């Protein structure tokens, strides 16, 4: 859309993808979760103006001690168009109804003065629940296969053009197997095999992306592909799979799981030893355990292993609260999550659990 002179209400530069806020309170779902009290921060502002770069987690954390409780206090003004979306320039404000805290929304009234020449108004987009660029970059490089037997059924690279052993962007390769015509594909290499540390159960096989390719033509069961991008060299034997979609639905927002979850940090896909904020971790619990994108888990750092000075026994000290993780991709038996808070370095083996577990979450009175 084009505009000339004058003052107009403008949007903001392209941010992250649109993310809708699912309103539990209006649907009654919040009450179904139990009588958890909402803990306001002591320094919670009366009003906060949203800025570009904010996430839903950031905004919730300005008002609440536990950001995943946002849906319990969010109130929708039906007079506002698309009230479930929050944009830069909007104002989130704190008020009370029947003695309970609520958060409301005022649409931003920012005005931009244009110069005489014609300009394009950039499209305004809603804030995301967390740094989506971090999540999308990871998901484009990693995926999990729940059943390792499926790997034997996947198409694979058999050769490169001109007898190349390795290929890169712009090169052509030949793949054998089930490759759909006129599609775009991911090229993957076998990665980590994950198992439950206690039972030994297979949880998932991680595949690491080496690039992407597009279909060119087929002769018999051999397909010719053009490599359109490459993270590293493409080799014979690399797997060929349709690209995995990355849906970010209205459910992708901070909230506690609907049922009790107790698991551990399974691995750090990027091989980091000490885990901090905004790093991705693999968890040994998945959709079969009730996890879904947006679910928040508390982290308990494993207690130190010590020797009893009297009995010489090996003892593990009690664990301590260490942070929170938000799940962004749930497979059947495992999931990936992003560390949203880390009060101390996390590590593989640390416990993750439902933050609403009785006796584990400290709440404060919502009365002032």
C-alpha positions in Angstrom: 0.0 0.0 0.0 1.3 3.5 -0.8 0.8 6.8 0.9 1.6 10.5 0.3 1.7 13.4 2.8 0.2 13.3 6.3 0.2 11.5 9.5 -0.8 7.9 9.4 -0.8 5.0 11.8 2.1 2.8 10.7 3.1 -0.7 11.4 6.6 -1.8 12.3 9.3 -3.5 10.4 9.0 -7.2 9.7 9.6 -9.1 12.9 9.0 -12.8 13.7 6.1 -14.8 12.5 2.5 -14.1 13.7 1.8 -15.9 16.9 -1.7 -16.0 18.4 -2.4 -16.0 22.1 -4.7 -18.8 23.2 -6.9 -17.5 25.9 -7.5 -20.1 28.6 -9.3 -17.9 31.0 -12.1 -17.2 28.5 -12.5 -20.9 27.7 -12.4 -22.1 31.3 -9.2 -24.1 30.7 -7.2 -22.1 33.2 -9.5 -23.1 36.0 -9.2 -26.7 34.9 -5.5 -26.5 35.6 -5.9 -26.2 39.4 -5.8 -23.5 42.0 -2.3 -22.3 41.3 -1.8 -18.7 42.5 -0.3 -16.1 40.2 2.8 -14.5 41.6 3.3 -10.9 40.6 6.8 -9.5 40.6 7.5 -7.0 43.3 8.6 -4.5 40.7 5.9 -5.3 38.2 5.1 -2.1 36.2 1.6 -0.6 35.9 2.0 -0.3 32.1 4.6 -1.5 29.6 4.9 -0.4 26.0 5.9 -3.3 23.7 9.0 -2.7 21.6 10.4 -4.5 18.6 12.5 -7.4 19.7 10.3 -8.3 22.7 9.0 -11.8 23.0 5.9 -12.9 24.9 8.2 -14.5 27.5 10.0 -11.2 28.0 6.7 -9.3 28.5 5.2 -11.9 30.8 8.5 -11.9 32.8 8.1 -8.1 33.5 4.9 -8.7 35.3 5.0 -12.3 36.7 7.4 -14.3 38.7 6.5 -17.3 36.5 6.0 -16.2 32.9 4.2 -19.4 31.9 1.2 -18.2 34.0 0.5 -15.5 31.5 -2.7 -17.1 30.1 -4.2 -17.1 33.6 -4.2 -13.3 33.8 -4.5 -12.3 30.2 -7.8 -10.5 29.4 -9.0 -9.9 25.9 -10.8 -6.7 25.0 -13.5 -7.8 22.5 -13.6 -4.3 21.0 -10.0 -4.6 19.7 -9.5 -6.2 16.4 -7.3 -9.3 16.6 -6.9 -8.9 20.4 -5.0 -12.2 20.7 -2.0 -10.6 18.9 0.4 -8.2 20.5 2.4 -5.7 18.3 5.3 -3.3 18.9 3.8 0.0 20.2 0.9 -1.7 22.1 0.6 -1.2 25.8 0.1 -4.0 28.3 -1.3 -2.8 31.6 -1.9 -4.2 35.0 -5.3 -3.9 36.8 -7.4 -5.8 39.3 -10.8 -7.4 39.0 -12.4 -8.9 42.1 -9.1 -8.6 43.9 -7.2 -10.6 41.3 -4.5 -9.3 38.9 -5.3 -9.0 35.2 -3.3 -7.9 32.2 -5.1 -5.9 29.5 -4.1 -4.5 26.1 -4.2 -1.1 24.5 -3.5 -0.8 20.8 -0.5 1.5 20.1 -1.2 4.9 18.7 2.2 5.6 17.2 2.1 8.0 14.3 4.8 8.3 11.6 5.2 11.5 9.5 6.1 10.8 6.0 8.2 13.0 3.7 6.8 14.3 0.4 8.0 11.3 -1.6 5.9 8.2 -1.8 6.9 5.4 0.5 5.8 1.8 1.3 4.5 1.2 4.8 6.1 -2.0 6.2 3.8 -4.7 7.4 3.4 -4.9 11.1 3.7 -8.4 12.7 2.9 -9.7 16.1 5.6 -10.5 18.6 6.7 -14.1 19.0 6.6 -16.1 22.2 10.4 -16.6 22.1 13.3 -15.9 19.8 12.0 -17.7 16.8 15.1 -17.2 14.7 17.0 -19.3 17.1 14.4 -22.0 17.0 13.9 -22.0 13.2 17.7 -22.1 12.6 18.0 -25.2 14.8 15.0 -27.0 13.3 16.3 -26.4 9.8 19.6 -28.2 10.9 18.2 -31.1 13.1 15.3 -33.5 13.0 14.5 -36.8 14.8 13.3 -40.1 13.4 11.3 -42.0 16.0 11.8 -45.4 14.3 15.3 -46.3 13.2 13.9 -48.9 10.8 12.6 -46.0 8.7 16.1 -45.0 7.8 16.5 -48.2 5.7 13.5 -47.1 3.6 14.8 -43.6 2.9 16.2 -42.4 -0.4 19.9 -41.7 -0.5 22.6 -40.1 -2.6 24.4 -42.7 -4.8 26.7 -40.5 -6.8 27.6 -36.9 -7.8 28.0 -35.4 -11.2 31.2 -36.0 -13.1 32.1 -38.8 -10.6 32.4 -36.3 -7.7 32.7 -37.9 -4.3 31.6 -34.7 -2.6 29.3 -32.0 -3.9 28.2 -28.5 -3.0 25.7 -25.8 -3.9 24.9 -25.7 -7.6 26.1 -29.2 -8.2 23.9 -32.1 -9.2 23.6 -35.5 -7.4 21.8 -38.7 -8.1 19.5 -40.2 -5.5 18.0 -43.7 -5.3 14.7 -44.4 -3.7 11.3 -42.8 -3.2 11.9 -39.2 -4.3 8.7 -37.3 -5.1 8.7 -35.3 -8.4 8.9 -31.5 -8.4 9.7 -31.4 -4.7 12.3 -29.8 -2.5 14.3 -32.0 -0.1 16.6 -32.0 2.8 19.9 -33.8 2.7 20.8 -35.4 6.0 23.5 -37.4 7.7 23.1 -39.8 10.6 23.7 -38.3 14.0 23.2 -39.2 17.7 21.1 -42.2 18.8 19.2 -41.3 21.9 18.3 -43.9 24.6 16.6 -43.6 28.0 19.4 -43.6 30.6 17.4 -45.7 33.0 15.5 -48.2 30.8 17.8 -48.2 27.8 14.7 -47.7 25.5 15.4 -46.2 22.1 14.0 -42.6 22.0 15.1 -41.3 18.6 17.7 -41.0 16.0 18.9 -37.5 15.3 19.6 -36.5 11.7 21.9 -33.6 10.9 21.2 -31.4 7.8 24.0 -31.0 5.3 21.9 -29.1 2.7 18.8 -28.8 0.5 18.1 -29.9 -3.0 15.4 -29.7 -5.6 14.0 -32.3 -8.0 15.3 -32.1 -11.6 14.2 -35.3 -13.4 13.9 -39.1 -12.9 15.1 -42.1 -14.9 13.8 -45.4 -13.4 14.5 -45.4 -9.7 17.3 -42.8 -10.0 16.4 -39.1 -9.4 18.6 -36.2 -10.5 18.7 -33.4 -7.9 20.3 -30.0 -7.8 21.8 -28.9 -4.5 20.4 -25.4 -3.8 22.2 -24.9 -0.5 24.8 -26.7 1.5 25.9 -26.5 5.2 28.8 -28.8 4.4 29.8 -31.1 1.5 27.2 -33.6 0.3 28.5 -37.2 0.2 27.4 -40.5 -1.2 25.1 -42.2 1.2 23.6 -39.0 2.6 19.8 -39.4 3.2 17.2 -37.6 1.1 13.9 -36.6 2.8 11.1 -34.1 2.2 11.6 -31.0 4.3 10.0 -31.0 7.7 7.4 -28.3 8.2 7.8 -26.0 11.1 4.3 -25.1 12.2 4.1 -22.4 14.9 0.4 -22.6 16.0 -1.7 -20.7 18.5 -0.6 -23.3 21.1 3.0 -22.2 20.8 2.9 -20.0 23.9 4.3 -20.3 27.4 2.2 -22.5 29.7 2.6 -25.4 32.1 2.0 -28.9 30.9 -1.5 -30.2 31.6 -0.2 -33.3 33.3 2.8 -34.1 35.5 6.1 -34.5 33.7 9.4 -35.7 35.2 12.4 -36.3 33.0 16.0 -35.3 32.3 18.1 -33.2 29.9 19.2 -35.9 27.5 21.8 -34.2 25.4 23.0 -30.9 24.0 22.8 -31.3 20.2 25.6 -28.8 19.5 28.0 -30.5 21.9 28.2 -27.7 24.6 29.2 -28.9 28.0 27.7 -26.1 30.1 24.3 -25.1 29.1 23.1 -21.5 29.4 20.2 -19.2 28.4 18.8 -19.6 24.8 20.7 -22.8 24.2 18.8 -25.8 22.7 18.6 -29.1 24.7 17.2 -32.5 24.0 14.8 -33.9 26.6 13.9 -37.6 27.3 10.2 -36.9 27.3 7.9 -36.3 24.3 4.3 -36.1 23.1 3.5 -39.5 24.6 4.4 -38.0 28.0 2.1 -35.0 27.4 4.6 -32.5 26.1 3.7 -30.1 23.3 5.3 -26.9 21.9 5.0 -24.1 24.4 5.1 -26.2 27.5 7.5 -24.9 30.2 9.5 -27.2 32.4 11.4 -26.3 35.5 15.0 -27.5 35.8 16.6 -28.9 38.9 20.4 -29.1 38.8 21.7 -32.4 40.1 23.2 -32.3 43.5 26.9 -32.8 44.0 28.2 -36.2 44.7 30.1 -36.2 48.0 31.6 -38.6 50.5 30.1 -38.8 54.0 33.1 -37.9 56.3 31.8 -40.3 59.0 30.6 -43.4 57.1 32.6 -43.0 53.8 29.4 -43.5 51.9 28.9 -41.8 48.5 26.0 -39.3 48.8 24.3 -37.1 46.3 23.2 -33.8 47.7 19.7 -32.5 47.0 19.1 -30.7 43.7 18.6 -27.0 43.4 16.4 -24.9 41.2 18.4 -23.9 38.1 16.1 -22.5 35.4 13.3 -23.1 32.9 13.0 -24.7 29.5 10.3 -24.1 26.9 9.6 -27.0 24.5 9.4 -26.0 20.9 9.4 -29.4 19.1 7.9 -32.6 20.5 8.5 -36.0 19.0 6.8 -39.1 20.3 9.5 -40.2 22.8 11.7 -37.0 23.1 11.6 -33.3 22.4 13.7 -30.2 21.9 13.5 -27.2 24.2 15.0 -23.8 24.6 16.5 -22.7 27.9 14.6 -19.5 28.9 16.2 -19.0 32.2 19.4 -20.4 33.8 20.4 -19.2 37.3 23.4 -21.5 37.1 25.0 -23.6 34.3 22.9 -26.6 33.4 24.2 -29.9 32.3 23.1 -33.3 30.8 21.3 -35.3 33.4 19.7 -32.4 35.2 16.1 -33.0 36.1 13.2 -31.4 34.2 9.7 -31.4 35.7 6.2 -29.8 35.6 6.6 -26.3 37.2 3.2 -26.7 38.9 4.3 -29.8 40.8 3.1 -29.4 44.4 5.8 -28.1 46.7 8.2 -27.2 43.9 7.0 -23.8 42.8 7.0 -20.9 45.3 4.1 -18.6 44.8 3.3 -15.3 46.4 0.0 -13.6 47.2 -1.5 -11.7 44.3 -3.0 -9.1 46.7 -1.2 -5.8 47.2 
